[in-house]
Amino acid sequence: MKVKKTPLRKCIICGNQFDKKSLKRIVRNNEGIISIDKTFKANGRGAYVCDNNDCIDKLLKTKALDRAFKCKVEKEIYDEIISEIKEVE
């Protein structure tokens, strides 16, 4: 019997690989709207961040979403996403 592979994704801050479902997915859709994707199925370019508080705090400092989405992301959007991630925990 074949063993089913679990999809791995890399955190954009620390670079470690984790199981896809254990990370938070942030997505930028075709209209340029950036939000948290709780279903892991939203269309658009996705970036993954692990649940580690250090990684979440470094999200704004390193401008990681700017690099991941290849566009300028406003500070308000960073603050909104960080507060949403911390709310869920």
PDB file of N, CA, C and O in Angstrom:
ATOM      1  N   MET A   1       0.834  -1.173   0.000  1.00  0.00           N
ATOM      2  CA  MET A   1       0.000   0.000   0.000  1.00  0.00           C
ATOM      3  C   MET A   1       0.887   1.247   0.000  1.00  0.00           C
ATOM      4  O   MET A   1       1.874   1.317   0.732  1.00  0.00           O
ATOM      5  N   LYS A   2       0.524   2.227  -0.828  1.00  0.00           N
ATOM      6  CA  LYS A   2       1.314   3.447  -0.914  1.00  0.00           C
ATOM      7  C   LYS A   2       1.056   4.358   0.278  1.00  0.00           C
ATOM      8  O   LYS A   2      -0.069   4.481   0.763  1.00  0.00           O
ATOM      9  N   VAL A   3       2.126   4.990   0.733  1.00  0.00           N
ATOM     10  CA  VAL A   3       2.012   5.957   1.807  1.00  0.00           C
ATOM     11  C   VAL A   3       1.743   7.316   1.174  1.00  0.00           C
ATOM     12  O   VAL A   3       2.459   7.738   0.266  1.00  0.00           O
ATOM     13  N   LYS A   4       0.716   7.993   1.652  1.00  0.00           N
ATOM     14  CA  LYS A   4       0.351   9.291   1.103  1.00  0.00           C
ATOM     15  C   LYS A   4       1.334  10.355   1.597  1.00  0.00           C
ATOM     16  O   LYS A   4       1.595  10.452   2.796  1.00  0.00           O
ATOM     17  N   LYS A   5       1.872  11.141   0.684  1.00  0.00           N
ATOM     18  CA  LYS A   5       2.805  12.196   1.046  1.00  0.00           C
ATOM     19  C   LYS A   5       2.041  13.392   1.598  1.00  0.00           C
ATOM     20  O   LYS A   5       0.977  13.753   1.096  1.00  0.00           O
ATOM     21  N   THR A   6       2.603  13.998   2.640  1.00  0.00           N
ATOM     22  CA  THR A   6       2.009  15.226   3.148  1.00  0.00           C
ATOM     23  C   THR A   6       2.733  16.394   2.500  1.00  0.00           C
ATOM     24  O   THR A   6       3.963  16.429   2.489  1.00  0.00           O
ATOM     25  N   PRO A   7       1.988  17.353   1.958  1.00  0.00           N
ATOM     26  CA  PRO A   7       2.639  18.483   1.302  1.00  0.00           C
ATOM     27  C   PRO A   7       3.398  19.349   2.307  1.00  0.00           C
ATOM     28  O   PRO A   7       2.874  19.685   3.370  1.00  0.00           O
ATOM     29  N   LEU A   8       4.621  19.704   1.964  1.00  0.00           N
ATOM     30  CA  LEU A   8       5.454  20.555   2.805  1.00  0.00           C
ATOM     31  C   LEU A   8       5.548  21.940   2.187  1.00  0.00           C
ATOM     32  O   LEU A   8       5.606  22.082   0.966  1.00  0.00           O
ATOM     33  N   ARG A   9       5.563  22.950   3.031  1.00  0.00           N
ATOM     34  CA  ARG A   9       5.737  24.325   2.586  1.00  0.00           C
ATOM     35  C   ARG A   9       6.798  24.977   3.454  1.00  0.00           C
ATOM     36  O   ARG A   9       7.030  24.558   4.588  1.00  0.00           O
ATOM     37  N   LYS A  10       7.449  26.016   2.911  1.00  0.00           N
ATOM     38  CA  LYS A  10       8.535  26.689   3.604  1.00  0.00           C
ATOM     39  C   LYS A  10       8.056  28.028   4.165  1.00  0.00           C
ATOM     40  O   LYS A  10       7.400  28.803   3.469  1.00  0.00           O
ATOM     41  N   CYS A  11       8.387  28.290   5.413  1.00  0.00           N
ATOM     42  CA  CYS A  11       8.075  29.567   6.050  1.00  0.00           C
ATOM     43  C   CYS A  11       8.926  30.654   5.388  1.00  0.00           C
ATOM     44  O   CYS A  11      10.128  30.468   5.196  1.00  0.00           O
ATOM     45  N   ILE A  12       8.303  31.801   5.035  1.00  0.00           N
ATOM     46  CA  ILE A  12       9.047  32.855   4.338  1.00  0.00           C
ATOM     47  C   ILE A  12       9.985  33.613   5.267  1.00  0.00           C
ATOM     48  O   ILE A  12      10.811  34.394   4.795  1.00  0.00           O
ATOM     49  N   ILE A  13       9.880  33.403   6.575  1.00  0.00           N
ATOM     50  CA  ILE A  13      10.753  34.087   7.524  1.00  0.00           C
ATOM     51  C   ILE A  13      11.949  33.219   7.905  1.00  0.00           C
ATOM     52  O   ILE A  13      13.095  33.598   7.669  1.00  0.00           O
ATOM     53  N   CYS A  14      11.681  32.053   8.495  1.00  0.00           N
ATOM     54  CA  CYS A  14      12.781  31.225   9.008  1.00  0.00           C
ATOM     55  C   CYS A  14      13.318  30.241   7.971  1.00  0.00           C
ATOM     56  O   CYS A  14      14.437  29.748   8.117  1.00  0.00           O
ATOM     57  N   GLY A  15      12.544  29.947   6.930  1.00  0.00           N
ATOM     58  CA  GLY A  15      13.005  29.052   5.876  1.00  0.00           C
ATOM     59  C   GLY A  15      12.864  27.574   6.193  1.00  0.00           C
ATOM     60  O   GLY A  15      13.265  26.731   5.390  1.00  0.00           O
ATOM     61  N   ASN A  16      12.305  27.245   7.344  1.00  0.00           N
ATOM     62  CA  ASN A  16      12.106  25.841   7.703  1.00  0.00           C
ATOM     63  C   ASN A  16      10.870  25.283   7.010  1.00  0.00           C
ATOM     64  O   ASN A  16       9.899  26.000   6.768  1.00  0.00           O
ATOM     65  N   GLN A  17      10.923  23.981   6.693  1.00  0.00           N
ATOM     66  CA  GLN A  17       9.786  23.334   6.051  1.00  0.00           C
ATOM     67  C   GLN A  17       8.889  22.698   7.098  1.00  0.00           C
ATOM     68  O   GLN A  17       9.356  22.075   8.052  1.00  0.00           O
ATOM     69  N   PHE A  18       7.587  22.871   6.897  1.00  0.00           N
ATOM     70  CA  PHE A  18       6.585  22.323   7.800  1.00  0.00           C
ATOM     71  C   PHE A  18       5.474  21.698   6.979  1.00  0.00           C
ATOM     72  O   PHE A  18       5.378  21.910   5.770  1.00  0.00           O
ATOM     73  N   ASP A  19       4.632  20.919   7.657  1.00  0.00           N
ATOM     74  CA  ASP A  19       3.420  20.402   7.046  1.00  0.00           C
ATOM     75  C   ASP A  19       2.545  21.595   6.640  1.00  0.00           C
ATOM     76  O   ASP A  19       2.420  22.563   7.390  1.00  0.00           O
ATOM     77  N   LYS A  20       1.956  21.518   5.474  1.00  0.00           N
ATOM     78  CA  LYS A  20       1.187  22.630   4.911  1.00  0.00           C
ATOM     79  C   LYS A  20       0.110  23.144   5.869  1.00  0.00           C
ATOM     80  O   LYS A  20      -0.082  24.353   5.998  1.00  0.00           O
ATOM     81  N   LYS A  21      -0.585  22.236   6.532  1.00  0.00           N
ATOM     82  CA  LYS A  21      -1.705  22.625   7.398  1.00  0.00           C
ATOM     83  C   LYS A  21      -1.262  23.274   8.707  1.00  0.00           C
ATOM     84  O   LYS A  21      -2.084  23.891   9.385  1.00  0.00           O
ATOM     85  N   SER A  22       0.006  23.153   9.079  1.00  0.00           N
ATOM     86  CA  SER A  22       0.463  23.748  10.331  1.00  0.00           C
ATOM     87  C   SER A  22       0.928  25.195  10.146  1.00  0.00           C
ATOM     88  O   SER A  22       1.252  25.867  11.125  1.00  0.00           O
ATOM     89  N   LEU A  23       0.963  25.674   8.912  1.00  0.00           N
ATOM     90  CA  LEU A  23       1.379  27.042   8.623  1.00  0.00           C
ATOM     91  C   LEU A  23       0.171  27.928   8.366  1.00  0.00           C
ATOM     92  O   LEU A  23      -0.928  27.438   8.106  1.00  0.00           O
ATOM     93  N   LYS A  24       0.381  29.228   8.441  1.00  0.00           N
ATOM     94  CA  LYS A  24      -0.645  30.207   8.071  1.00  0.00           C
ATOM     95  C   LYS A  24      -0.372  30.632   6.631  1.00  0.00           C
ATOM     96  O   LYS A  24       0.762  30.961   6.283  1.00  0.00           O
ATOM     97  N   ARG A  25      -1.418  30.626   5.789  1.00  0.00           N
ATOM     98  CA  ARG A  25      -1.254  31.022   4.389  1.00  0.00           C
ATOM     99  C   ARG A  25      -1.799  32.426   4.201  1.00  0.00           C
ATOM    100  O   ARG A  25      -2.942  32.721   4.550  1.00  0.00           O
ATOM    101  N   ILE A  26      -0.964  33.280   3.648  1.00  0.00           N
ATOM    102  CA  ILE A  26      -1.360  34.637   3.301  1.00  0.00           C
ATOM    103  C   ILE A  26      -1.384  34.694   1.788  1.00  0.00           C
ATOM    104  O   ILE A  26      -0.437  34.253   1.135  1.00  0.00           O
ATOM    105  N   VAL A  27      -2.455  35.232   1.220  1.00  0.00           N
ATOM    106  CA  VAL A  27      -2.635  35.187  -0.224  1.00  0.00           C
ATOM    107  C   VAL A  27      -2.892  36.588  -0.783  1.00  0.00           C
ATOM    108  O   VAL A  27      -3.553  37.415  -0.154  1.00  0.00           O
ATOM    109  N   ARG A  28      -2.356  36.830  -1.971  1.00  0.00           N
ATOM    110  CA  ARG A  28      -2.632  38.060  -2.725  1.00  0.00           C
ATOM    111  C   ARG A  28      -3.378  37.641  -3.981  1.00  0.00           C
ATOM    112  O   ARG A  28      -2.833  36.939  -4.833  1.00  0.00           O
ATOM    113  N   ASN A  29      -4.647  38.081  -4.091  1.00  0.00           N
ATOM    114  CA  ASN A  29      -5.451  37.661  -5.239  1.00  0.00           C
ATOM    115  C   ASN A  29      -5.199  38.553  -6.455  1.00  0.00           C
ATOM    116  O   ASN A  29      -4.360  39.452  -6.404  1.00  0.00           O
ATOM    117  N   ASN A  30      -5.918  38.307  -7.535  1.00  0.00           N
ATOM    118  CA  ASN A  30      -5.694  39.029  -8.791  1.00  0.00           C
ATOM    119  C   ASN A  30      -5.969  40.522  -8.679  1.00  0.00           C
ATOM    120  O   ASN A  30      -5.382  41.317  -9.413  1.00  0.00           O
ATOM    121  N   GLU A  31      -6.862  40.913  -7.762  1.00  0.00           N
ATOM    122  CA  GLU A  31      -7.159  42.335  -7.565  1.00  0.00           C
ATOM    123  C   GLU A  31      -6.125  43.025  -6.681  1.00  0.00           C
ATOM    124  O   GLU A  31      -6.182  44.242  -6.504  1.00  0.00           O
ATOM    125  N   GLY A  32      -5.190  42.272  -6.129  1.00  0.00           N
ATOM    126  CA  GLY A  32      -4.151  42.836  -5.278  1.00  0.00           C
ATOM    127  C   GLY A  32      -4.530  42.883  -3.808  1.00  0.00           C
ATOM    128  O   GLY A  32      -3.815  43.486  -3.007  1.00  0.00           O
ATOM    129  N   ILE A  33      -5.642  42.258  -3.439  1.00  0.00           N
ATOM    130  CA  ILE A  33      -6.082  42.241  -2.046  1.00  0.00           C
ATOM    131  C   ILE A  33      -5.325  41.145  -1.296  1.00  0.00           C
ATOM    132  O   ILE A  33      -5.283  39.995  -1.732  1.00  0.00           O
ATOM    133  N   ILE A  34      -4.732  41.518  -0.170  1.00  0.00           N
ATOM    134  CA  ILE A  34      -3.944  40.579   0.630  1.00  0.00           C
ATOM    135  C   ILE A  34      -4.753  40.191   1.860  1.00  0.00           C
ATOM    136  O   ILE A  34      -5.257  41.054   2.579  1.00  0.00           O
ATOM    137  N   SER A  35      -4.876  38.885   2.098  1.00  0.00           N
ATOM    138  CA  SER A  35      -5.652  38.402   3.238  1.00  0.00           C
ATOM    139  C   SER A  35      -5.125  37.045   3.684  1.00  0.00           C
ATOM    140  O   SER A  35      -4.290  36.436   3.015  1.00  0.00           O
ATOM    141  N   ILE A  36      -5.626  36.583   4.827  1.00  0.00           N
ATOM    142  CA  ILE A  36      -5.266  35.256   5.325  1.00  0.00           C
ATOM    143  C   ILE A  36      -6.230  34.252   4.715  1.00  0.00           C
ATOM    144  O   ILE A  36      -7.444  34.457   4.715  1.00  0.00           O
ATOM    145  N   ASP A  37      -5.672  33.164   4.197  1.00  0.00           N
ATOM    146  CA  ASP A  37      -6.472  32.111   3.566  1.00  0.00           C
ATOM    147  C   ASP A  37      -6.598  30.953   4.541  1.00  0.00           C
ATOM    148  O   ASP A  37      -5.659  30.180   4.733  1.00  0.00           O
ATOM    149  N   LYS A  38      -7.773  30.843   5.157  1.00  0.00           N
ATOM    150  CA  LYS A  38      -7.984  29.783   6.148  1.00  0.00           C
ATOM    151  C   LYS A  38      -8.306  28.448   5.503  1.00  0.00           C
ATOM    152  O   LYS A  38      -8.166  27.406   6.144  1.00  0.00           O
ATOM    153  N   THR A  39      -8.739  28.457   4.237  1.00  0.00           N
ATOM    154  CA  THR A  39      -9.121  27.217   3.554  1.00  0.00           C
ATOM    155  C   THR A  39      -7.961  26.589   2.788  1.00  0.00           C
ATOM    156  O   THR A  39      -8.052  25.429   2.387  1.00  0.00           O
ATOM    157  N   PHE A  40      -6.879  27.327   2.578  1.00  0.00           N
ATOM    158  CA  PHE A  40      -5.715  26.889   1.801  1.00  0.00           C
ATOM    159  C   PHE A  40      -6.072  26.639   0.333  1.00  0.00           C
ATOM    160  O   PHE A  40      -5.340  25.934  -0.362  1.00  0.00           O
ATOM    161  N   LYS A  41      -7.189  27.206  -0.152  1.00  0.00           N
ATOM    162  CA  LYS A  41      -7.624  26.961  -1.521  1.00  0.00           C
ATOM    163  C   LYS A  41      -7.883  28.237  -2.313  1.00  0.00           C
ATOM    164  O   LYS A  41      -8.281  28.159  -3.475  1.00  0.00           O
ATOM    165  N   ALA A  42      -7.670  29.400  -1.722  1.00  0.00           N
ATOM    166  CA  ALA A  42      -7.964  30.655  -2.406  1.00  0.00           C
ATOM    167  C   ALA A  42      -7.035  30.844  -3.599  1.00  0.00           C
ATOM    168  O   ALA A  42      -5.869  30.451  -3.562  1.00  0.00           O
ATOM    169  N   ASN A  43      -7.565  31.448  -4.651  1.00  0.00           N
ATOM    170  CA  ASN A  43      -6.757  31.735  -5.832  1.00  0.00           C
ATOM    171  C   ASN A  43      -5.804  32.879  -5.536  1.00  0.00           C
ATOM    172  O   ASN A  43      -6.108  33.768  -4.740  1.00  0.00           O
ATOM    173  N   GLY A  44      -4.664  32.848  -6.174  1.00  0.00           N
ATOM    174  CA  GLY A  44      -3.693  33.917  -6.027  1.00  0.00           C
ATOM    175  C   GLY A  44      -2.348  33.391  -5.562  1.00  0.00           C
ATOM    176  O   GLY A  44      -2.160  32.193  -5.354  1.00  0.00           O
ATOM    177  N   ARG A  45      -1.425  34.318  -5.407  1.00  0.00           N
ATOM    178  CA  ARG A  45      -0.076  33.974  -4.975  1.00  0.00           C
ATOM    179  C   ARG A  45      -0.060  33.831  -3.461  1.00  0.00           C
ATOM    180  O   ARG A  45      -0.500  34.734  -2.751  1.00  0.00           O
ATOM    181  N   GLY A  46       0.436  32.721  -2.966  1.00  0.00           N
ATOM    182  CA  GLY A  46       0.422  32.459  -1.531  1.00  0.00           C
ATOM    183  C   GLY A  46       1.799  32.507  -0.909  1.00  0.00           C
ATOM    184  O   GLY A  46       2.808  32.243  -1.563  1.00  0.00           O
ATOM    185  N   ALA A  47       1.822  32.849   0.370  1.00  0.00           N
ATOM    186  CA  ALA A  47       3.046  32.832   1.165  1.00  0.00           C
ATOM    187  C   ALA A  47       2.696  32.216   2.510  1.00  0.00           C
ATOM    188  O   ALA A  47       1.603  32.432   3.033  1.00  0.00           O
ATOM    189  N   TYR A  48       3.623  31.451   3.067  1.00  0.00           N
ATOM    190  CA  TYR A  48       3.357  30.725   4.305  1.00  0.00           C
ATOM    191  C   TYR A  48       4.235  31.243   5.435  1.00  0.00           C
ATOM    192  O   TYR A  48       5.415  31.538   5.241  1.00  0.00           O
ATOM    193  N   VAL A  49       3.630  31.349   6.634  1.00  0.00           N
ATOM    194  CA  VAL A  49       4.344  31.780   7.833  1.00  0.00           C
ATOM    195  C   VAL A  49       4.037  30.771   8.932  1.00  0.00           C
ATOM    196  O   VAL A  49       2.887  30.368   9.103  1.00  0.00           O
ATOM    197  N   CYS A  50       5.070  30.359   9.685  1.00  0.00           N
ATOM    198  CA  CYS A  50       4.836  29.387  10.758  1.00  0.00           C
ATOM    199  C   CYS A  50       4.220  30.078  11.979  1.00  0.00           C
ATOM    200  O   CYS A  50       4.183  31.306  12.059  1.00  0.00           O
ATOM    201  N   ASP A  51       3.740  29.273  12.922  1.00  0.00           N
ATOM    202  CA  ASP A  51       3.045  29.782  14.107  1.00  0.00           C
ATOM    203  C   ASP A  51       3.981  30.379  15.153  1.00  0.00           C
ATOM    204  O   ASP A  51       3.520  30.924  16.156  1.00  0.00           O
ATOM    205  N   ASN A  52       5.262  30.285  14.931  1.00  0.00           N
ATOM    206  CA  ASN A  52       6.250  30.795  15.871  1.00  0.00           C
ATOM    207  C   ASN A  52       6.080  32.311  16.025  1.00  0.00           C
ATOM    208  O   ASN A  52       6.038  33.032  15.028  1.00  0.00           O
ATOM    209  N   ASN A  53       5.981  32.798  17.265  1.00  0.00           N
ATOM    210  CA  ASN A  53       5.792  34.232  17.506  1.00  0.00           C
ATOM    211  C   ASN A  53       6.945  35.062  16.960  1.00  0.00           C
ATOM    212  O   ASN A  53       6.733  36.193  16.521  1.00  0.00           O
ATOM    213  N   ASP A  54       8.168  34.521  16.978  1.00  0.00           N
ATOM    214  CA  ASP A  54       9.312  35.251  16.434  1.00  0.00           C
ATOM    215  C   ASP A  54       9.123  35.512  14.943  1.00  0.00           C
ATOM    216  O   ASP A  54       9.390  36.613  14.463  1.00  0.00           O
ATOM    217  N   CYS A  55       8.666  34.504  14.220  1.00  0.00           N
ATOM    218  CA  CYS A  55       8.450  34.663  12.776  1.00  0.00           C
ATOM    219  C   CYS A  55       7.339  35.663  12.496  1.00  0.00           C
ATOM    220  O   CYS A  55       7.448  36.477  11.578  1.00  0.00           O
ATOM    221  N   ILE A  56       6.283  35.605  13.273  1.00  0.00           N
ATOM    222  CA  ILE A  56       5.164  36.529  13.072  1.00  0.00           C
ATOM    223  C   ILE A  56       5.614  37.959  13.342  1.00  0.00           C
ATOM    224  O   ILE A  56       5.233  38.876  12.613  1.00  0.00           O
ATOM    225  N   ASP A  57       6.424  38.159  14.386  1.00  0.00           N
ATOM    226  CA  ASP A  57       6.912  39.500  14.702  1.00  0.00           C
ATOM    227  C   ASP A  57       7.893  40.015  13.650  1.00  0.00           C
ATOM    228  O   ASP A  57       7.944  41.218  13.394  1.00  0.00           O
ATOM    229  N   LYS A  58       8.670  39.124  13.041  1.00  0.00           N
ATOM    230  CA  LYS A  58       9.648  39.528  12.027  1.00  0.00           C
ATOM    231  C   LYS A  58       9.012  39.806  10.667  1.00  0.00           C
ATOM    232  O   LYS A  58       9.676  40.301   9.756  1.00  0.00           O
ATOM    233  N   LEU A  59       7.732  39.489  10.532  1.00  0.00           N
ATOM    234  CA  LEU A  59       7.039  39.668   9.259  1.00  0.00           C
ATOM    235  C   LEU A  59       7.149  41.112   8.771  1.00  0.00           C
ATOM    236  O   LEU A  59       7.467  41.346   7.605  1.00  0.00           O
ATOM    237  N   LEU A  60       6.891  42.073   9.646  1.00  0.00           N
ATOM    238  CA  LEU A  60       6.963  43.487   9.268  1.00  0.00           C
ATOM    239  C   LEU A  60       8.405  43.964   9.152  1.00  0.00           C
ATOM    240  O   LEU A  60       8.750  44.701   8.228  1.00  0.00           O
ATOM    241  N   LYS A  61       9.253  43.538  10.102  1.00  0.00           N
ATOM    242  CA  LYS A  61      10.643  44.008  10.115  1.00  0.00           C
ATOM    243  C   LYS A  61      11.393  43.668   8.835  1.00  0.00           C
ATOM    244  O   LYS A  61      12.150  44.487   8.314  1.00  0.00           O
ATOM    245  N   THR A  62      11.180  42.460   8.334  1.00  0.00           N
ATOM    246  CA  THR A  62      11.927  42.001   7.167  1.00  0.00           C
ATOM    247  C   THR A  62      11.231  42.303   5.845  1.00  0.00           C
ATOM    248  O   THR A  62      11.788  42.047   4.777  1.00  0.00           O
ATOM    249  N   LYS A  63      10.004  42.852   5.910  1.00  0.00           N
ATOM    250  CA  LYS A  63       9.218  43.141   4.691  1.00  0.00           C
ATOM    251  C   LYS A  63       9.098  41.891   3.818  1.00  0.00           C
ATOM    252  O   LYS A  63       9.212  41.957   2.594  1.00  0.00           O
ATOM    253  N   ALA A  64       8.867  40.759   4.467  1.00  0.00           N
ATOM    254  CA  ALA A  64       8.835  39.472   3.769  1.00  0.00           C
ATOM    255  C   ALA A  64       7.695  39.381   2.763  1.00  0.00           C
ATOM    256  O   ALA A  64       7.848  38.755   1.715  1.00  0.00           O
ATOM    257  N   LEU A  65       6.556  39.995   3.066  1.00  0.00           N
ATOM    258  CA  LEU A  65       5.432  39.936   2.128  1.00  0.00           C
ATOM    259  C   LEU A  65       5.723  40.747   0.868  1.00  0.00           C
ATOM    260  O   LEU A  65       5.252  40.392  -0.212  1.00  0.00           O
ATOM    261  N   ASP A  66       6.485  41.821   0.990  1.00  0.00           N
ATOM    262  CA  ASP A  66       6.885  42.594  -0.195  1.00  0.00           C
ATOM    263  C   ASP A  66       7.649  41.700  -1.167  1.00  0.00           C
ATOM    264  O   ASP A  66       7.407  41.722  -2.374  1.00  0.00           O
ATOM    265  N   ARG A  67       8.574  40.912  -0.622  1.00  0.00           N
ATOM    266  CA  ARG A  67       9.365  40.014  -1.465  1.00  0.00           C
ATOM    267  C   ARG A  67       8.534  38.862  -2.003  1.00  0.00           C
ATOM    268  O   ARG A  67       8.663  38.493  -3.171  1.00  0.00           O
ATOM    269  N   ALA A  68       7.687  38.294  -1.163  1.00  0.00           N
ATOM    270  CA  ALA A  68       6.904  37.126  -1.570  1.00  0.00           C
ATOM    271  C   ALA A  68       5.878  37.478  -2.648  1.00  0.00           C
ATOM    272  O   ALA A  68       5.656  36.703  -3.578  1.00  0.00           O
ATOM    273  N   PHE A  69       5.257  38.649  -2.517  1.00  0.00           N
ATOM    274  CA  PHE A  69       4.218  39.039  -3.470  1.00  0.00           C
ATOM    275  C   PHE A  69       4.730  39.949  -4.580  1.00  0.00           C
ATOM    276  O   PHE A  69       3.974  40.335  -5.473  1.00  0.00           O
ATOM    277  N   LYS A  70       6.013  40.290  -4.522  1.00  0.00           N
ATOM    278  CA  LYS A  70       6.648  41.120  -5.552  1.00  0.00           C
ATOM    279  C   LYS A  70       5.908  42.440  -5.766  1.00  0.00           C
ATOM    280  O   LYS A  70       5.720  42.886  -6.898  1.00  0.00           O
ATOM    281  N   CYS A  71       5.492  43.056  -4.650  1.00  0.00           N
ATOM    282  CA  CYS A  71       4.840  44.364  -4.702  1.00  0.00           C
ATOM    283  C   CYS A  71       4.983  45.032  -3.333  1.00  0.00           C
ATOM    284  O   CYS A  71       5.354  44.385  -2.354  1.00  0.00           O
ATOM    285  N   LYS A  72       4.686  46.319  -3.277  1.00  0.00           N
ATOM    286  CA  LYS A  72       4.762  47.072  -2.027  1.00  0.00           C
ATOM    287  C   LYS A  72       3.520  46.779  -1.196  1.00  0.00           C
ATOM    288  O   LYS A  72       2.394  46.930  -1.670  1.00  0.00           O
ATOM    289  N   VAL A  73       3.733  46.358   0.047  1.00  0.00           N
ATOM    290  CA  VAL A  73       2.631  46.080   0.969  1.00  0.00           C
ATOM    291  C   VAL A  73       2.666  47.152   2.059  1.00  0.00           C
ATOM    292  O   VAL A  73       3.701  47.377   2.687  1.00  0.00           O
ATOM    293  N   GLU A  74       1.530  47.806   2.273  1.00  0.00           N
ATOM    294  CA  GLU A  74       1.448  48.898   3.248  1.00  0.00           C
ATOM    295  C   GLU A  74       1.567  48.370   4.682  1.00  0.00           C
ATOM    296  O   GLU A  74       1.235  47.219   4.965  1.00  0.00           O
ATOM    297  N   LYS A  75       2.046  49.236   5.576  1.00  0.00           N
ATOM    298  CA  LYS A  75       2.222  48.867   6.984  1.00  0.00           C
ATOM    299  C   LYS A  75       0.892  48.486   7.627  1.00  0.00           C
ATOM    300  O   LYS A  75       0.853  47.600   8.481  1.00  0.00           O
ATOM    301  N   GLU A  76      -0.197  49.142   7.230  1.00  0.00           N
ATOM    302  CA  GLU A  76      -1.517  48.845   7.794  1.00  0.00           C
ATOM    303  C   GLU A  76      -1.924  47.402   7.498  1.00  0.00           C
ATOM    304  O   GLU A  76      -2.528  46.736   8.340  1.00  0.00           O
ATOM    305  N   ILE A  77      -1.592  46.925   6.304  1.00  0.00           N
ATOM    306  CA  ILE A  77      -1.924  45.550   5.927  1.00  0.00           C
ATOM    307  C   ILE A  77      -1.097  44.574   6.757  1.00  0.00           C
ATOM    308  O   ILE A  77      -1.612  43.551   7.209  1.00  0.00           O
ATOM    309  N   TYR A  78       0.191  44.887   6.960  1.00  0.00           N
ATOM    310  CA  TYR A  78       1.027  44.050   7.830  1.00  0.00           C
ATOM    311  C   TYR A  78       0.408  43.969   9.229  1.00  0.00           C
ATOM    312  O   TYR A  78       0.274  42.884   9.793  1.00  0.00           O
ATOM    313  N   ASP A  79       0.031  45.135   9.783  1.00  0.00           N
ATOM    314  CA  ASP A  79      -0.540  45.167  11.131  1.00  0.00           C
ATOM    315  C   ASP A  79      -1.828  44.359  11.209  1.00  0.00           C
ATOM    316  O   ASP A  79      -2.057  43.632  12.176  1.00  0.00           O
ATOM    317  N   GLU A  80      -2.667  44.491  10.185  1.00  0.00           N
ATOM    318  CA  GLU A  80      -3.937  43.763  10.141  1.00  0.00           C
ATOM    319  C   GLU A  80      -3.706  42.251  10.105  1.00  0.00           C
ATOM    320  O   GLU A  80      -4.363  41.497  10.823  1.00  0.00           O
ATOM    321  N   ILE A  81      -2.771  41.820   9.266  1.00  0.00           N
ATOM    322  CA  ILE A  81      -2.488  40.389   9.125  1.00  0.00           C
ATOM    323  C   ILE A  81      -1.867  39.831  10.402  1.00  0.00           C
ATOM    324  O   ILE A  81      -2.233  38.741  10.841  1.00  0.00           O
ATOM    325  N   ILE A  82      -0.939  40.562  10.997  1.00  0.00           N
ATOM    326  CA  ILE A  82      -0.300  40.108  12.234  1.00  0.00           C
ATOM    327  C   ILE A  82      -1.333  39.978  13.352  1.00  0.00           C
ATOM    328  O   ILE A  82      -1.312  39.005  14.106  1.00  0.00           O
ATOM    329  N   SER A  83      -2.235  40.953  13.464  1.00  0.00           N
ATOM    330  CA  SER A  83      -3.258  40.871  14.516  1.00  0.00           C
ATOM    331  C   SER A  83      -4.227  39.719  14.255  1.00  0.00           C
ATOM    332  O   SER A  83      -4.664  39.063  15.200  1.00  0.00           O
ATOM    333  N   GLU A  84      -4.570  39.459  12.989  1.00  0.00           N
ATOM    334  CA  GLU A  84      -5.444  38.330  12.650  1.00  0.00           C
ATOM    335  C   GLU A  84      -4.790  37.000  13.007  1.00  0.00           C
ATOM    336  O   GLU A  84      -5.445  36.111  13.552  1.00  0.00           O
ATOM    337  N   ILE A  85      -3.505  36.861  12.702  1.00  0.00           N
ATOM    338  CA  ILE A  85      -2.793  35.612  13.003  1.00  0.00           C
ATOM    339  C   ILE A  85      -2.740  35.391  14.510  1.00  0.00           C
ATOM    340  O   ILE A  85      -2.965  34.277  14.983  1.00  0.00           O
ATOM    341  N   LYS A  86      -2.445  36.440  15.262  1.00  0.00           N
ATOM    342  CA  LYS A  86      -2.349  36.301  16.718  1.00  0.00           C
ATOM    343  C   LYS A  86      -3.716  36.063  17.349  1.00  0.00           C
ATOM    344  O   LYS A  86      -3.802  35.425  18.398  1.00  0.00           O
ATOM    345  N   GLU A  87      -4.797  36.568  16.725  1.00  0.00           N
ATOM    346  CA  GLU A  87      -6.160  36.323  17.207  1.00  0.00           C
ATOM    347  C   GLU A  87      -6.508  34.849  17.140  1.00  0.00           C
ATOM    348  O   GLU A  87      -7.097  34.299  18.070  1.00  0.00           O
ATOM    349  N   VAL A  88      -6.140  34.209  16.032  1.00  0.00           N
ATOM    350  CA  VAL A  88      -6.479  32.808  15.792  1.00  0.00           C
ATOM    351  C   VAL A  88      -5.813  31.905  16.819  1.00  0.00           C
ATOM    352  O   VAL A  88      -6.395  30.901  17.231  1.00  0.00           O
ATOM    353  N   GLU A  89      -4.607  32.250  17.235  1.00  0.00           N
ATOM    354  CA  GLU A  89      -3.869  31.424  18.200  1.00  0.00           C
ATOM    355  C   GLU A  89      -4.540  31.489  19.489  1.00  0.00           C
ATOM    356  O   GLU A  89      -4.090  30.867  20.451  1.00  0.00           O
TER     357      GLU A  89
END
